[in-house]
């Protein structure tokens, strides 16, 4: 069953129920189903073909996405926050011949961007369609392929993750169970719907017959107004909560009627949990962990254990198996570091047009996540950073996330980032970028490192910075840390 079929089902059962809201606009399941049919009409001539989607976050994007599903074609949403040259790289690698865009994005990217496509369809705000070109070509695609989502690129060039209808439905069903989503729930979507987390919010609420309130984080007033519009579930990445917590009184008022604050896209820090607890003590905090390669989510931390185990990802969601494998692909024992692996109906078909990369990530039906992890005695799992983030210093392999955690837990700092730099003898050494607090003293940091770390980990320098080294997708990675370091050094 496809995701769009659930919309049709609710259009029949509860036609007047609100499916989507945006600003002052809303649309019922019945009207949404009709609009999807209208947009899908010119796509019906194509036979399981790839369609890039170029649309801003909002109701119109969701309509177009569901229309591509309904026409039995393949949706490839383009992350519009990426620069133009990044989107062109994605399109070249994905061999996309067809695109469907909103008139806003068509005007933004101009005609030359669209010359590469055989088919160009532009959708206006009132759902009227203009077909600029239409060239139907036969494509050989995985018969199960329905959606291609691009990874955030934290470990390199973004890859196209191939997902099936079964992947999408299975992961949404698991999320519905964990978050107890019903037809009476309204979820807040203020993050990009073009990526796995945002996409899963849409799927889970529409499959449950609930509603989604669509917004963004561009204007703080509109975000708090959105939260206060009878939202029962709020979703955000850690930086979302950091931003909102800068306005404590408004946070307290806005979240007073919200049932659950869910998070993904990075670990929920203990300080964030503490601040939320102080302002909204009745708010359920539910951290989740996932990857695009797993459709969206793999694990969750039960709300009752958040205070004690917030430094873990908790346990597998329903329908998923999680384990930690050693270098021989055997289950590792408790408290032994290995690679987190996962299996289940939500695991991707593979990477688009890249069998070699697929074979490296899916081995004997297990998705190798690339995350270093340990199983705890209570069967929860603690992440220890990315396998690709390991730094080689001399003959030592060093996990920068463990160094950062050690310094943060024993010093008055807000955040620490380890930067690998060139060393004339060891090959690599480390520097530190630190977001300080009012009590941070650089000499005390050096003293702690001298006393507590091996000599080869003593930092060559410590630099104070005032913001997180985020990539263009809002994530922290070795690459974004190194890029920020070079930017800071160049400005000194």
N, C-alpha and C positions, 0 to 999 in steps of 0.2 A: 504494500500500500504506500502511495506517495504522500508527502506532507500536504500537498494541495487537496488531496481527497478528503482530509479531515475538515477542511474549510467547507467543502461541498456538503459534507454530512451535517455540520452545524448550521449551514444555510438552510437545510431542510428541517432540522429539529427545532432550532431556536433562531429563526431568520432575523429577528430584530435585535438580538444580542450584539453588543458592541465588540468588534474584533480589534480595531486599531484606533488610536487617538494621536493627534499631532497638533499642537497649538490649540486653536479653537475648533478644529475639524475632528470629526469622528466618522467611522464607517462601520456599518453592521455586517454581520457575516453574509447576509443575503446580497447586499450591494457589493461587498468585496468579491464574492464568488462571480457575480456578473461582470465586474470590471476585469477580473482575471481572464474570463472567457473572451472578452473583447480584445484584450491585448494579445492573447494567444492565437487569435484567428489567423494573422498573416504568417505565423510560425508553423502552422499545421502542414504546410507543404514540404517541410524539411523532415528528414528521417534520421533521428538520433544524431543531430549535428551539434557542434560546439558553438555556443553563443556567448560572447563576452557581454557583460552588463556594465554599463557606465552610468551610474546614477548616484545622486547624493543620498545620504541617510534619510529615511523617511518612509511614509506610507507608499509613495510611488515606487521606491526601490523594492519593497516587499511585494507589491503587485506584479512588477516585472519578473522578479525571481520566481514567483509562483506560476506565472504565465509560461515561462520556459519549462518548468516542470510539467505543467498541464499539456503542453504540446509534445511531451515525450522527448524533448531535446536535452542538451547538457548545458547547465549554467556555469559560467566562469565569471564571478563578480570581480571587478577590478577595484582594488583599494584606492579610492580617490585621494587619500592623503599622501600617496606615493607621488614623487615628482614625475613629470611626463616621460623622461628618459627611462625610468624604472618600469613604467607601464609598457613602454615600447619593447623593452627586453622581455617582459612577461609574454606579450603578444607574439613576439618572434619565436620564443621557445615553445609556446603552446600551439602554434600553427592554427590560429583562429581565423576563419574566413568570414564570420558573421558577427555583427554587433548590434545591440539594441541599447539606445541611450535616451536619457531625458533631453528635452530641448535646452535646459540649462547647461548640461554638460556638453552638448553639441556646440553650443555657442562658446563655451569656455575653451574647448580644445581646438576649435576651428577646423575648417574643411580638410587641411592637409593631413591631419592626424587620421582621418577616416578613409583616405585614399587606398590604404592597404587592404580594405575589406571588400569582398564581393557583394555582401549584403549589409545595408545600413538602414536601420529602422529607428525613427525618432518618435518618442512618445511625449505629448504635451501634458500640461497639468490637468487638462480636462479629459485625458485618456484618448484624444484623437491621435491618429497615427499617420506618419508620413514615411513612405518607403522610398528612400533615395536610390537605392540599388537593391536588386534581388537576383542573386546568382546561386542556384541550388547545386551543390556538388556532393558527390557520394563520399562519405567518410567511414573509415574503419575504426570504431571505438570499442572499448570494453563494453560488452552488452549490459553490464550492470551499472555503468557509470551514469551518475545523475548530476553531480556537483563537483567542481574543482575549487578548492579554497587554497589560497597562498599563505604559506607560513610567514611569520614575521621577519624571518631572515636573521635571527639572533646569532646563528652559527654559520652564516654565509649567505649566498644568493637565495632568495625565496624560491621554494619548490612548490609545484602544483600538486596538492594532495587530492587524490581521486576518492570520492565518496559515493556510496550507493544509497538507494532508498532504504535498504535494510540498516545501513550504518546510521542514517539520519533518524529513523523511527526508533531504533533500539536505544540510542543515546538519549533521545528526548523522553522515552518512557522511563528510563532510569532517573533522569533529573526530576521528572514529575513526582516520582515516588519519594525521593529524598526531600524535596522542597514542599511536598504535599500540595501541589498546585491543583486547584479546582477551577470550575467554570466561573466561580465568583472572584477569582484573583485577578489583579491587574499588576503586571510587571513593568518596571521602568527600564527602558532601553536608552541609555545615554552614552554608550560606547559604540564603536563602529560595527554595523551589522555585516560588514564585508569579510569579517574574520570569524573564527570558530566560536568564540565566546558569545559574541553578539548574535550570530546565526542560531546558536542553541537556545537563546532566550526567546527568539521568534518561534522556533519550532515547538518548544515545550509548552508555551502558553496557548498557541493556536491548536495544538493537538489536544489540550485539556479543555478547549472551548472557552478559555478565558480571554483576556484582552492585554494588549501591549500599548503602553504610552511611550511614544517615540519623541526623543529630544536629543540634546547634545550638551557638551560641557563648555560651550563657547561663552555663555553669559550666566553668571552665578545666580542672578535673580530668577531667570527662567528655570534653572535646575531646581531650586528650592520650591518654586511654584509647582513644578511638575511633581515633586515628591509629595506635596500636600494635596494632590488631586486624587485622593482615595487610592494611592498606590499601596499595595500590600507587600510586594516584594521588590526590593531595590537591588540592582546588580552593579558592581563596579570592580575595577582593578585597584590595587593598593593606592596608586596615585589619585584615583577618584576620591577615595576617602580622605587622603591627606589634604586635598584641596577643600573639601566640604568642612573638614574639622577646623579649618582656619576661621570659621564663622560659628563659634560654639553656640551662641544663643539661637541662631537661625537653624542650626543642625538640630538642637534639642526640640524646637517647635515643629520642624518639618517631619522629623522621624517619630513623633509621638504616636502616630497611628499606623506606622509601618510594622508589619509582623516580622519580616526577615531581611537582614542585610547579607547578601551572598557576595562572595568575592572569588576571583580567579585571575589568571594572567600574572601570577607572582605570589610569593608568600605574604600572608597577612602578618604584619609585624606586631609584636607584643605591645608596643606603644600605641598603635592604632586601636587595638582591642581595648586597652586601658582607657583611652580617651572616649571611645564610644560608650563603654560601660558607665562612665561618669555622667555622660549627657543623656543617654537613653538606656537606663538599666533594664527595661523590659524588652528591648530589641534583641531578637535572636540573631546571633552572628554565626554564619555558616561558610567557612572557607572551603574552596574546592580547588582541585588541581587537574590539569588536563593538557592535552596537546592537540594541535590541528590534526595530526596523524591518527588520533583517536576520536575523530569527529568533533569532540569538544572536551568532555570530562572523563577522568579516570578514577578519581578518588575524592573523598570528602572527609572533613573532620566533624564528627557529631557535635552539635551545639553545646552539649553538657561538658565536653572535654576541651573546649576552646581555651579556657584560661590556663589549663595545665599543659596542654600539648600543642599550642599554637605554632611551635617550631617544627611540627610534623605536617604531613599531608593526610594523616588519618588512615582510612582504610578504603578498599575498593568500593565503587558504586555497585549497585545490583547489576548482575550480568557481566561483570568484569573480573578477571583473575589478575592479580598483581603478584610479582615475586621479585627477588633480587638475585641475579645470576653472577657467578664469579667469572674469571677469564676463560674458563673451560665450558661456559654455558651450563653450569650446574647450580642448583639453588644454594645460595650462601647461607651460613648459619647466622643466628641472631648477633647483632652488633658487629658484623663483618661487612666491610664496604664492597659493593659490587655495582652492577648496572641494573636499574629498574627496568623490568620488562612487563608487558601486558598482553592479555588475550581476551577476545570477546567479539560480539557482533558489531561493535562500534569501531573496530580496527580497520583502517583504510584499505582500499583495494591495492594501492601502491602510489608511486609518484608518476605524474603524467609524462608519458614518453621517455621514461628513464628507468629501464629495467635494472641497470647496475645499482643505482641508488636504492631502489626498492629491495633488492636482494641483500643489501647491507643492513637494512632496517628491519625487515621481516624475515626471521629465521625460524624454520619449523613452526610456523603460525604464531610466533611470539614477536610482538613489536618491541624492538630494542630502543628505548626512549632516548638514550644518550645521557640520562641523568644518573649521577652517582648517588647511591642510597644505602641505607642500613635498615634492616628489620629490627624493631624493638621487641622486648619481651611481651608486650601487650598486643603484638602483631600490627601496630601502627608502623608507618614508614617515615623515616626522616631523610630528606634530600640533602645532599652534600655538594651540590654544584653540578655543572656540566662536565661530562667526560672530556669534551674538547677544550674545556677551559684550563685543564691541568697545565702547569708551567714546569718546564725542565730547567733546573738550576744545577749545573754540574751533572752529577749522576743521581740527583734527587728529583722525583716527580712530586710537585707541590700542588695542593688544592687551594687556590686563592680564597675561596669562600670560607674555608675553615680558619684561615688567618684573620679574615675580616671579622668573623664571628667572635673569635677569641679576643680581639682588640676591643670590639664593641661591648662585650659583656664585662670587661674589666676596666673600662675607662669612661670618663665623662665626654662622650661624643654622640653625635646624632647618627652618623653613618660613616663607614670606612670602605674604601675601594682600593684593592691591590692592583698595581699597574706593572706589568712586566716590561723591563727596559733592558737595553743592551749593556753587557758587562764585558770588559776587555779580556778577562781571564775565565770567568765562569760561563760566559756565553749569554747568560741572562741573570739579572738581579731584579729587585723590586723597589718601587717607590709607592708611597701611599698618598691618595687623595682623601681628605677628611672633611666632612661637613661638621663643623664644630658646634658646641653649645656654648652658653655663657661661661661655663666652668672649664672648658677645654684649654689645656696648656700643652704646647708643643714639646717642651722639655720632658714633661711627665710621660708623653707618648713614646718618645725616644727611650726613656728610662725603662718603661714597661717592655718594649721590644727587646732591649739589650738583656733584660733579666729573664724574660719568658720565652723568647724564640731562639732557635738555633742560629749560629752566627751567619750562615748563608742566607737567612731570612731577615737579617737586620736591614731596615730600609735605607736606601741611599739618600732619600729626602722625604719630607712630609709637606704636602701642599694643602692649604685650606681652600675649599671651594664652597660656594653658597647654594648649589642646586644639584639635583641628581643628573648623572650622565645618561640621559635617555636617548635611545635611537629614534629614528623618524616614526617608529611605530609605538613609541611610549614604553619601551622595554629596556632593561639594563642587561648588557651582555659584555663579555670581554672586549668585543669590538667597540662598543659605545664608550666603555671606560677608557680604552686606549685613545680613541678619537678625541674625547674630552680632555684627556691629559695633554695631548699635542696642541690642542686649541689653547689651553691655559698656559702652557709653556711659551707658545708663540706670542702671547699677549703680555708676558712678564717683562 
